[in-house]
Amino acid sequence: MKTDIIIPVYKPDRRFEILLKRLHKQSYPINRIIVINTGRRYYEDYFCGRDICSIYDDVVLEHIEEEEFDHGGTRRRAVEMSCADAFLFMTDDALPADDKLVEELMRPIENGEAALSYARQLADKDADILEKLTRKFNYPEESRLKSAEDLKTMGIKAFFCPNVCAAYNRKIYDELGGFEEHMIFNEDMVYARKVIDAGYKIAYAAEAKVFHSHDYNGRQQFSRNFDLGVSHAMHPETFADVPPGEEGKKLVFTQARQLLKMGKPLKVFKLGWLSACKLAGYKLGKKYDKLPKKLVRKFTMNPGFWEQKG
């Protein structure tokens, strides 16, 4: 299948350049790499006159300004630039672990098993232990196919499908209407729910691996989960029947046991603090429409969304 890679970029750095280099060493043929950069000044500050389109003749670059960015709308715009049979979304800080990433992601798409597939995320070597345990919890070693039947046993995890690194069948994407136009967050899961509700399957391709992790502090976790709560409140058709609480508790208790077993009791206190920040952010985000606009703009990780929303 003819396949494009789509990369939304914000404040590019060395990881983005490494990503481009590794993509050009993949075993699976890539048609084009479509880059949507938010904030021309950040791009120019980093590249200092260098042009990635002249370095790589398969790269297509488009600039938008910060006030134009939208998690769903920007990705819709990028997909419209592609004429390929499939496309693969990546973030600019996700690095392929080997040259088989695209091949392994595309396998379940090509053989018709799934309409959507996503990669296993590995924590960076220097990541905090909590981040490493989170990645192990969310991205096990075994691949699996997920369908609407799994909603009964997996709940929200049945359509967990981060587009940090995920491949999409274009025909089915168009059939289902693609990403929502105006999204603060979670555009990937809202679309993934459409996939399984329509009777298609999602593949977790554990052999497709990327290095991707963040060591967020309490404030950052609060803001990220505030936006998560907002997205859940705005899309009850996606999330109302699968509340994330039980999955969150399972993660926290699993991590706490592992930390104690590893002889790191002090990390349990950090886990408790970060978990409290996540919960507080999520609960407030769910009630965003009852909060003063000033507080909403203070709590969010995506202030531009609220400027567009007015």
C-alpha positions in Angstrom: 0.0 0.0 0.0 1.2 3.5 -0.8 1.8 5.0 2.6 2.5 8.6 3.8 4.0 9.7 7.2 2.4 12.7 8.8 4.2 14.6 11.5 2.7 17.6 13.4 5.7 19.6 14.6 6.0 22.2 17.4 9.3 23.8 18.5 11.4 21.3 16.6 14.7 20.1 18.1 17.3 17.4 17.6 14.8 14.6 18.1 12.8 15.7 15.1 16.0 15.5 12.9 16.8 12.1 14.3 13.2 11.0 13.6 13.6 12.0 9.9 16.9 10.2 9.6 15.4 7.0 11.1 12.3 7.2 8.9 14.5 7.2 5.8 16.1 3.9 7.0 12.9 2.0 7.3 12.5 -1.3 5.5 9.0 -0.4 4.4 8.8 2.1 1.4 7.4 5.5 2.4 5.8 7.6 -0.2 5.9 11.1 1.3 6.6 12.6 4.7 4.1 15.5 5.4 5.2 17.9 8.1 2.8 20.4 9.6 4.8 22.9 11.6 3.1 25.1 14.2 4.9 28.5 14.6 7.2 29.4 11.7 9.5 31.3 14.1 10.3 28.2 16.1 11.2 26.3 12.9 13.4 29.1 11.6 15.1 29.6 15.0 16.1 25.9 15.1 17.0 25.3 11.4 18.8 28.6 10.9 18.2 28.7 7.1 18.5 24.9 6.5 15.7 23.5 4.4 14.6 19.9 5.2 12.8 19.8 1.9 16.1 20.2 0.0 17.7 17.6 2.3 14.9 15.1 1.8 13.0 15.3 -1.5 10.1 13.3 -0.2 9.3 15.8 2.6 6.4 18.2 2.2 6.4 21.1 4.7 3.5 23.4 5.6 3.5 26.1 8.3 0.6 27.2 10.4 0.6 29.7 13.2 -0.1 28.8 16.9 -3.6 30.3 16.9 -4.5 28.0 13.9 -3.5 24.7 15.7 -6.1 22.3 16.7 -5.6 18.6 17.7 -8.3 17.4 15.4 -8.5 20.0 12.7 -4.8 20.2 12.1 -4.6 16.5 11.6 -7.6 16.5 9.3 -5.8 19.2 7.2 -2.7 17.1 7.0 -4.6 14.0 5.9 -6.2 16.0 3.1 -2.7 16.7 1.8 -2.2 12.9 1.4 -3.4 10.8 -1.6 -1.9 7.6 -0.2 -3.8 4.3 0.6 -2.7 4.6 4.2 -1.0 7.2 6.4 1.0 6.9 9.6 0.8 9.6 12.2 3.9 10.3 14.4 4.7 13.0 16.9 8.0 14.9 16.4 9.5 13.4 19.6 8.8 9.7 18.9 11.8 7.9 17.7 11.7 4.5 15.8 13.5 1.8 17.8 14.6 0.0 14.6 14.1 -0.1 10.9 11.0 -2.3 11.1 8.6 0.2 12.7 6.6 1.1 9.6 6.6 -2.5 8.3 5.2 -3.9 11.6 2.6 -1.1 11.9 1.4 -1.6 8.3 1.2 -5.4 8.6 -2.3 -5.6 10.1 -3.5 -2.8 7.8 -2.3 -4.5 4.7 -3.6 -8.0 5.6 -7.0 -6.6 6.4 -7.0 -7.5 10.0 -7.4 -4.0 11.3 -8.5 -0.5 10.2 -6.1 1.1 12.6 -2.9 0.0 14.3 -0.6 1.6 17.0 2.9 1.1 18.2 4.4 0.0 21.5 5.9 3.0 23.3 9.2 2.5 25.2 10.4 5.0 27.8 13.7 6.7 27.1 16.7 5.2 28.9 17.0 8.3 31.2 13.3 8.5 31.9 12.0 8.5 35.5 11.1 5.1 36.9 7.4 6.1 37.2 7.4 6.8 33.4 9.0 3.5 32.7 6.4 1.6 34.7 3.6 3.5 33.1 4.9 2.6 29.6 5.2 -1.1 30.7 1.6 -1.0 32.0 0.1 0.6 28.9 2.2 -1.1 26.3 2.7 -4.8 27.1 5.0 -7.1 25.1 2.1 -9.1 23.4 0.3 -7.8 20.3 -3.5 -8.1 20.2 -6.5 -7.2 18.1 -9.3 -5.2 19.8 -12.9 -4.9 18.7 -16.3 -3.7 20.1 -16.6 -7.0 22.0 -13.6 -6.0 24.1 -15.6 -3.0 25.5 -17.1 -5.4 28.0 -13.9 -6.5 29.5 -11.3 -3.8 28.6 -13.5 -0.7 28.9 -11.8 2.4 27.7 -8.7 0.5 26.9 -10.6 -1.2 24.0 -10.1 1.9 21.9 -6.9 3.2 23.4 -4.9 4.0 20.3 -2.4 6.9 20.7 -1.4 8.6 17.4 2.0 9.3 18.8 2.6 6.5 16.3 -0.4 4.9 14.6 -1.3 3.8 11.1 -4.6 4.3 9.4 -6.4 2.7 6.5 -7.4 5.8 4.4 -10.5 4.3 2.8 -12.0 3.5 6.2 -10.8 6.8 7.6 -12.8 8.6 4.9 -15.8 6.3 5.4 -16.0 7.1 9.1 -15.5 10.9 8.7 -12.0 11.1 10.1 -10.9 13.2 13.0 -13.3 15.6 14.6 -12.7 19.2 13.4 -12.3 21.0 16.7 -10.6 19.0 19.5 -8.7 20.0 22.6 -7.3 16.5 23.1 -8.1 12.8 22.5 -8.8 13.1 18.8 -7.2 9.7 18.4 -9.5 7.9 20.9 -12.6 9.6 19.6 -11.8 8.3 16.1 -10.7 4.9 17.4 -14.1 4.5 19.1 -15.8 5.1 15.7 -13.6 2.3 14.3 -14.8 -0.4 16.7 -18.4 0.9 16.8 -18.4 0.4 13.0 -17.4 -3.2 13.3 -13.7 -2.8 12.4 -10.7 -3.8 14.6 -7.7 -2.0 16.1 -4.3 -3.7 16.2 -1.8 -3.2 18.9 1.4 -4.0 17.1 3.9 -4.7 19.9 6.7 -5.4 17.5 6.4 -1.8 16.2 8.4 0.1 18.7 9.1 3.8 19.4 11.0 5.6 22.1 8.6 8.2 23.6 8.2 9.4 27.1 7.6 12.5 29.2 8.6 13.3 32.8 5.7 15.7 33.6 5.7 17.4 37.0 2.5 17.8 39.1 1.4 21.0 37.4 1.9 19.5 33.9 0.0 16.4 34.9 -2.8 18.5 36.2 -3.1 20.5 33.0 -2.9 17.5 30.8 -5.6 15.7 32.7 -7.7 18.8 32.8 -7.8 18.7 29.0 -8.5 15.0 29.2 -11.5 15.7 31.3 -12.7 18.4 29.0 -12.5 16.0 26.0 -14.5 13.4 27.9 -17.1 16.0 28.8 -17.4 17.2 25.2 -17.7 13.7 23.8 -20.1 11.7 25.9 -20.9 9.6 22.9 -17.3 8.3 23.1 -16.6 8.1 26.8 -19.8 8.1 28.9 -20.2 4.3 28.9 -16.5 3.6 29.7 -15.4 5.8 32.6 -11.6 5.6 33.1 -11.6 5.4 36.9 -11.0 1.7 37.3 -8.1 1.7 34.8 -6.5 4.6 36.6 -6.7 2.9 40.0 -5.3 -0.3 38.5 -2.3 1.6 37.1 -1.6 3.4 40.5 -1.8 0.2 42.6 0.3 -1.7 40.1 3.0 0.9 40.2 3.0 1.2 44.0 3.5 -2.5 44.4 6.3 -2.6 41.8 8.0 0.4 43.5 7.9 -1.2 46.9 9.2 -4.5 45.5 12.1 -2.5 43.9 13.0 -0.9 47.2 11.9 2.6 46.2 9.3 3.6 48.9 10.0 7.3 48.4 8.9 7.1 44.8 5.5 5.9 46.1 5.0 9.4 47.6 5.8 11.0 44.2 3.4 8.6 42.6 0.7 9.7 45.1 1.3 13.3 44.4 1.2 13.0 40.6 -1.9 10.8 40.8 -3.6 13.4 43.0 -2.7 16.1 40.4 -4.1 13.9 37.6 -7.3 13.2 39.4 -7.9 16.9 40.4 -7.2 18.0 36.8 -9.5 15.4 35.3 -12.4 16.1 37.7 -12.2 19.9 37.1 -11.9 19.3 33.3 -15.1 17.3 33.4 -16.8 20.3 34.9 -15.1 22.9 32.7 -18.4 24.5 31.6 -19.1 25.5 35.2 -15.8 27.1 35.8 -14.9 30.8 35.1 -13.2 31.2 31.7 -10.2 32.7 33.5 -9.7 29.5 35.4 -10.2 27.3 32.4 -7.5 29.2 30.5 -5.2 29.0 33.6 -5.7 25.2 33.9 -5.5 24.1 30.3 -2.4 22.9 28.4 -3.9 24.2 25.2 -4.9 27.8 25.6 -5.2 28.3 21.8 -8.2 25.9 21.8 -10.1 28.3 24.1 -9.2 31.3 22.0 -10.7 29.6 18.9 -13.7 28.5 20.9 -14.2 32.1 22.1 
